[in-house]
Amino acid sequence: MKWTFFLFFICMMAQGQKTDKGFDLMADSFYGVDDFAAIYYGKNGAFIKKKGKETQQFYDVLLGDLTEVDLINPLSILLFYKDTQTVVLLDNRLNEKQRISLNQLSPSRFYEHAKLAGERRLWLHDLDQNRLELYDYINNRTLISTAVLKDDISQLLSDYNFCHVVSKNYIETYNSYGSKTATMPFVEGSLLDYDFESLIILKDHQVKVMRMDKEYRFRESEITTRSISEKEVNSLYLKNGKLYIWTGKRVDVYTINLIKN
């Protein structure tokens, strides 16, 4: 389901946010940027990386539609194709490093989401049992399987240390040992993204910034603000304190001055 929201940021300078120069992007999907200012997007079934005038792409028609992308490590980019239950890992030139066929795991189960979880590990959401798994794809073994999750899962937000499981009522946080460290109420219909202890939530025309505290719980980091212009938002991406908002034709960039807890 595609959600459409309208942002109304007013008084950004007074609230500690500044608009940076954005860029035009005509694409089918916007996946984000990396630490080296490369832009990643999808168009005509291809996964594309663009930096300056140089462009690379990855495309395999046999894999079906690209479901999820994880850019946390630009030297090992994760692509997940849910229909064929396939994870592809790419290097920084979008050359294929490894292909993981999840439908060959035993016992058989269907995975809804896949994210990177550090070196040789993946966060996986087992839809059949509604559990979060930590999977070692080098040794082909499941390291951790959580208890049954509360609700249907819509999204995983992760880094190497934590996986935040988003459902219609909650955001549940799990550490790399499979222990649940926090549960936060959540209202379905928001757009979210996460980047190393910082969480962005877009709901009802407002952006809220949350940060993890010493107890690994999300706390409000700074007050919400409104937009100076009306824009239809297709997706958002958070990276190194910058919020990238894609409207389908253009990416607007905002600097988020995070206040530490």
C-alpha positions in Angstrom: 0.0 0.0 0.0 1.3 3.4 -1.0 0.9 6.2 1.6 0.7 9.8 0.6 1.3 12.6 3.0 1.7 16.4 2.8 4.5 18.0 4.7 4.2 21.5 6.1 7.6 22.6 7.5 7.3 26.2 8.8 9.9 28.1 10.7 12.6 25.6 10.0 15.4 27.8 10.9 13.9 28.7 14.3 13.4 25.0 15.0 16.9 23.9 14.2 16.3 22.4 10.7 17.8 23.8 7.5 16.9 23.1 3.9 19.8 21.9 1.8 19.9 21.9 -2.0 18.0 18.9 -3.4 18.1 17.3 -6.8 15.7 16.2 -9.5 15.1 12.4 -9.8 12.7 10.9 -12.3 12.5 7.3 -11.1 10.2 4.4 -10.1 11.7 4.2 -6.6 14.2 6.2 -4.5 16.3 4.0 -2.2 18.7 6.6 -0.7 22.3 7.8 -0.7 25.6 6.5 0.7 28.5 8.1 2.6 30.2 8.9 -0.8 27.3 10.9 -2.2 26.1 8.2 -4.6 22.4 8.1 -5.3 20.5 4.8 -5.5 17.1 4.4 -7.3 15.1 2.0 -9.4 13.9 2.5 -12.9 12.4 0.1 -15.4 13.2 -2.9 -13.2 16.8 -2.0 -12.7 18.6 -1.1 -9.5 20.8 2.0 -10.3 23.7 3.7 -8.7 24.6 7.2 -9.8 27.6 9.3 -8.7 28.3 12.5 -10.7 28.1 11.4 -14.3 28.9 7.8 -13.7 26.1 5.2 -13.6 26.0 1.5 -12.8 23.1 -0.8 -12.6 22.0 -4.3 -11.6 19.2 -6.1 -13.3 18.0 -9.8 -13.4 14.6 -10.3 -14.9 14.4 -13.8 -13.4 14.4 -12.4 -9.8 11.1 -10.6 -10.1 10.3 -7.2 -8.5 12.8 -5.7 -6.1 11.2 -5.6 -2.7 13.8 -4.1 -0.3 17.2 -2.4 -0.4 19.7 -2.0 2.4 22.4 0.6 1.9 24.0 0.5 5.4 27.2 -0.9 3.9 28.0 0.5 0.4 30.6 -2.2 -0.1 27.9 -4.9 0.4 24.5 -3.7 -0.7 21.5 -5.9 0.0 18.7 -6.4 -2.5 15.7 -8.6 -1.5 13.4 -10.1 -4.0 10.4 -11.5 -2.1 8.6 -13.3 -4.9 11.6 -15.5 -5.6 12.9 -15.5 -1.9 16.3 -14.3 -3.0 18.9 -12.0 -1.4 21.6 -10.6 -3.6 24.7 -8.9 -2.2 26.4 -6.3 -4.5 29.8 -4.6 -4.3 30.3 -0.9 -4.7 30.3 -1.3 -8.5 27.0 -3.2 -8.3 28.8 -6.5 -9.3 27.1 -9.5 -7.7 29.1 -10.8 -4.7 26.7 -13.5 -3.5 23.2 -14.8 -4.1 21.3 -16.4 -1.2 18.2 -18.6 -2.0 16.1 -18.4 1.2 13.6 -20.9 -0.3 16.2 -23.6 0.0 16.5 -23.3 3.8 15.2 -26.2 5.9 12.6 -26.3 7.3 10.9 -24.4 4.5 9.4 -21.0 5.4 8.4 -17.8 3.6 10.3 -14.6 4.4 8.6 -11.2 4.1 11.6 -8.9 4.9 15.4 -9.0 4.9 18.0 -6.6 6.2 21.8 -6.7 6.8 22.8 -7.5 10.4 26.6 -7.1 10.2 29.2 -9.3 8.6 27.8 -12.5 7.1 24.4 -12.1 9.0 20.9 -11.1 8.0 17.8 -10.0 9.9 14.9 -12.0 8.4 11.2 -11.9 9.1 9.6 -15.4 8.9 6.1 -14.7 7.8 4.8 -18.3 8.4 5.6 -18.2 12.1 5.7 -14.4 12.4 9.2 -14.4 14.0 12.3 -12.4 13.7 15.5 -14.4 12.8 19.2 -13.7 12.8 20.7 -15.8 10.0 24.3 -16.6 9.3 24.4 -17.0 5.5 28.0 -18.2 5.4 27.5 -21.2 7.6 23.8 -21.5 6.6 22.4 -21.5 10.1 19.8 -19.6 12.1 21.5 -18.0 15.1 18.4 -16.5 16.8 14.7 -16.9 16.5 12.5 -14.6 18.6 9.2 -15.4 20.2 6.1 -14.9 18.1 5.6 -11.2 17.3 2.5 -9.3 18.3 1.1 -8.1 15.0 1.5 -8.3 11.3 4.8 -6.7 10.4 5.0 -4.0 7.8 8.7 -3.0 8.0 12.1 -3.8 9.5 14.4 -0.9 10.4 17.9 -2.1 11.4 21.6 -1.6 11.8 24.2 -4.0 13.0 23.2 -3.9 16.6 19.4 -3.6 16.6 16.4 -4.5 14.5 13.2 -2.4 15.0 10.1 -4.3 14.0 7.3 -2.1 12.8 3.7 -3.3 13.0 0.3 -1.4 13.0 0.4 -0.8 16.7 4.0 -1.1 17.9 7.7 -0.6 17.2 9.5 -3.4 19.0 13.3 -3.2 19.3 15.5 -6.4 19.4 19.3 -6.5 20.0 21.7 -8.9 18.3 21.2 -11.5 21.0 17.5 -11.7 20.2 16.3 -9.9 23.3 13.6 -7.3 23.1 14.8 -4.1 24.7 11.8 -1.8 24.1 8.3 -1.5 22.8 7.0 1.8 21.6 3.3 2.6 20.6 2.9 3.3 17.0 0.1 4.6 14.8 -0.3 2.8 11.4 0.0 5.0 8.4 3.3 6.8 9.1 6.4 6.9 7.0 9.5 6.0 8.9 13.3 5.6 8.5 16.1 4.8 10.9 19.8 5.5 10.9 22.1 4.4 13.7 20.0 5.2 16.8 17.9 8.0 15.2 14.3 7.4 14.0 12.2 9.7 11.8 8.4 9.4 11.9 6.2 11.3 9.4 2.5 11.4 10.4 -0.3 13.9 10.1 1.8 16.6 8.3 4.5 16.5 11.0 8.0 15.0 11.2 9.1 13.7 14.6 12.7 12.8 15.4 13.5 10.2 18.0 16.8 8.9 19.4 17.7 5.9 21.4 18.7 6.5 25.0 21.1 4.6 27.2 18.3 2.0 27.9 17.9 1.5 24.2 14.5 3.1 24.1 13.4 5.8 21.7 12.9 9.2 23.2 11.8 12.4 21.5 14.9 14.3 20.4 13.5 17.6 19.2 10.1 19.3 18.7 8.3 18.7 15.4 8.0 21.3 12.8 5.9 22.0 9.7 6.6 22.5 6.0 7.0 25.7 4.0 5.5 24.1 1.0 3.0 21.5 0.1 4.5 18.3 -1.4 3.3 14.8 -2.1 5.8 12.4 -0.4 6.5 9.0 -1.9 9.3 8.0 0.5 11.9 9.3 2.9 15.5 8.3 3.8 17.6 9.3 6.8 21.4 9.3 6.5 24.0 11.0 8.7 21.6 13.7 10.1 20.1 14.5 6.7 16.5 13.7 5.7 15.9 13.0 2.0 12.2 13.4 0.9 11.3 12.0 -2.5 8.2 13.4 -4.2 8.4 11.2 -7.4 10.3 13.8 -9.4 12.6 15.5 -7.0 14.5 14.8 -3.7 14.5 17.6 -1.1 17.2 17.4 1.5 16.9 18.7 5.1 19.5 18.9 7.8 18.2 17.5 11.1 20.1 19.0 14.1 19.7 16.1 16.5 19.6 17.0 20.2 21.3 14.4 22.3 19.3 12.9 25.2 
